Amino acid sequence: MQTSVVGQIEKKTQKRLVRLFRDTLGYAYLGNWIDRENNRNVEPDLLRSCPQGCICNLN
């Protein structure tokens, strides 16, 4: 299956955002979960395991 032009642009945008969050903002990249069973946009277990304030620490 060939990726559409829109799909190619979307993948480039996603890669730029991953670099921004990982390299500039210090977030851990957990990889591409596209084929992961029960894949969701929000992973409640990961959010619950994170200490309060670790998502955004502006100090």
DRENMI-690568 format. One line per field, with one value per atom (N, C-alpha, C): residue number from 0; residue in three letters; atom name; x, y, z. Coordinates in pm, whole numbers. Last residue first. Layout:
N
num [NUM_...]
residu [ala_...]
atome [CA_...]
x [X_...]
y [Y_...]
z [Z_...]
***
This chain:
59
num [58_58_58_57_57_57_56_56_56_55_55_55_54_54_54_53_53_53_52_52_52_51_51_51_50_50_50_49_49_49_48_48_48_47_47_47_46_46_46_45_45_45_44_44_44_43_43_43_42_42_42_41_41_41_40_40_40_39_39_39_38_38_38_37_37_37_36_36_36_35_35_35_34_34_34_33_33_33_32_32_32_31_31_31_30_30_30_29_29_29_28_28_28_27_27_27_26_26_26_25_25_25_24_24_24_23_23_23_22_22_22_21_21_21_20_20_20_19_19_19_18_18_18_17_17_17_16_16_16_15_15_15_14_14_14_13_13_13_12_12_12_11_11_11_10_10_10_9_9_9_8_8_8_7_7_7_6_6_6_5_5_5_4_4_4_3_3_3_2_2_2_1_1_1_0_0_0]
residu [asn_asn_asn_leu_leu_leu_asn_asn_asn_cys_cys_cys_ile_ile_ile_cys_cys_cys_gly_gly_gly_gln_gln_gln_pro_pro_pro_cys_cys_cys_ser_ser_ser_arg_arg_arg_leu_leu_leu_leu_leu_leu_asp_asp_asp_pro_pro_pro_glu_glu_glu_val_val_val_asn_asn_asn_arg_arg_arg_asn_asn_asn_asn_asn_asn_glu_glu_glu_arg_arg_arg_asp_asp_asp_ile_ile_ile_trp_trp_trp_asn_asn_asn_gly_gly_gly_leu_leu_leu_tyr_tyr_tyr_ala_ala_ala_tyr_tyr_tyr_gly_gly_gly_leu_leu_leu_thr_thr_thr_asp_asp_asp_arg_arg_arg_phe_phe_phe_leu_leu_leu_arg_arg_arg_val_val_val_leu_leu_leu_arg_arg_arg_lys_lys_lys_gln_gln_gln_thr_thr_thr_lys_lys_lys_lys_lys_lys_glu_glu_glu_ile_ile_ile_gln_gln_gln_gly_gly_gly_val_val_val_val_val_val_ser_ser_ser_thr_thr_thr_gln_gln_gln_met_met_met]
atome [N_CA_C_N_CA_C_N_CA_C_N_CA_C_N_CA_C_N_CA_C_N_CA_C_N_CA_C_N_CA_C_N_CA_C_N_CA_C_N_CA_C_N_CA_C_N_CA_C_N_CA_C_N_CA_C_N_CA_C_N_CA_C_N_CA_C_N_CA_C_N_CA_C_N_CA_C_N_CA_C_N_CA_C_N_CA_C_N_CA_C_N_CA_C_N_CA_C_N_CA_C_N_CA_C_N_CA_C_N_CA_C_N_CA_C_N_CA_C_N_CA_C_N_CA_C_N_CA_C_N_CA_C_N_CA_C_N_CA_C_N_CA_C_N_CA_C_N_CA_C_N_CA_C_N_CA_C_N_CA_C_N_CA_C_N_CA_C_N_CA_C_N_CA_C_N_CA_C_N_CA_C_N_CA_C_N_CA_C_N_CA_C_N_CA_C_N_CA_C_N_CA_C_N_CA_C]
x [964_1058_1200_788_834_933_722_788_851_495_535_594_504_463_513_560_667_632_349_441_548_327_263_368_488_469_408_321_406_382_130_261_356_-85_-96_41_9_-16_-21_18_142_124_-255_-157_-25_-377_-400_-298_-278_-246_-259_-450_-409_-389_-494_-431_-379_-412_-502_-424_-405_-341_-444_-457_-529_-463_-136_-273_-331_50_34_-113_112_66_43_192_85_28_375_286_174_698_577_492_837_836_703_851_823_812_1065_991_974_1045_1091_1003_1111_1020_1085_1257_1305_1211_1219_1140_1174_1405_1395_1327_1391_1520_1512_1111_1222_1346_954_924_1041_1092_1069_1048_1080_1210_1194_800_874_1009_753_699_769_882_927_878_725_868_924_478_491_636_550_507_521_600_708_676_341_453_572_200_164_279_320_332_303_235_378_402_-44_16_164_-62_-107_-46_26_104_67_-12_-54_35_176_136_99_60_142_86_84_0_89]
y [2554_2619_2592_2411_2539_2610_2105_2170_2298_1886_2022_2092_1625_1651_1788_1621_1580_1608_1684_1791_1750_1377_1505_1611_1101_1188_1322_862_980_1065_671_636_754_786_763_735_779_908_893_505_583_718_443_383_458_591_627_567_706_585_615_821_851_719_690_822_861_337_450_580_-4_126_237_-277_-182_-44_-373_-411_-311_-177_-227_-260_-56_-195_-257_200_186_44_305_200_171_398_398_279_519_447_458_680_540_458_929_877_727_1154_1022_976_1506_1394_1264_1743_1641_1526_1945_1949_1838_1886_2021_2022_1607_1676_1812_1530_1450_1535_1732_1685_1610_1758_1872_1825_1495_1558_1676_1472_1380_1440_1671_1686_1592_1561_1691_1710_1331_1318_1447_1449_1369_1353_1565_1650_1575_1334_1432_1522_1220_1149_1243_1416_1388_1317_1387_1515_1495_1128_1157_1287_1162_1072_1099_1330_1380_1295_1153_1275_1332_812_931_1049_518_627_748_215_335_446_-119_0_125]
z [3665_3758_3721_3513_3456_3549_3428_3540_3486_3340_3303_3424_3439_3301_3257_3707_3617_3471_3874_3839_3738_4038_4009_3981_3873_3990_3950_3679_3675_3799_3682_3738_3743_3548_3692_3755_3284_3349_3500_3237_3231_3300_3261_3353_3353_3046_3187_3283_2763_2838_2987_2485_2622_2694_2244_2243_2381_2242_2268_2263_2154_2142_2160_2177_2264_2265_2058_2094_2194_1831_1967_1995_1597_1589_1727_1681_1583_1579_1856_1906_1807_1844_1762_1802_2162_2035_1962_2376_2402_2275_2470_2356_2374_2736_2693_2577_2705_2724_2676_2669_2760_2788_2490_2613_2712_2286_2341_2477_2231_2237_2306_2257_2310_2334_2138_2273_2335_1886_1976_2119_1781_1809_1906_1757_1843_1880_1567_1702_1800_1343_1397_1540_1310_1342_1400_1241_1363_1404_995_1107_1238_845_866_985_851_914_940_702_841_913_453_524_672_393_401_479_385_483_502_163_294_405_-32_-6_131_88_14_49_52_139_54_-89_-103_-15_0_0_0]
***
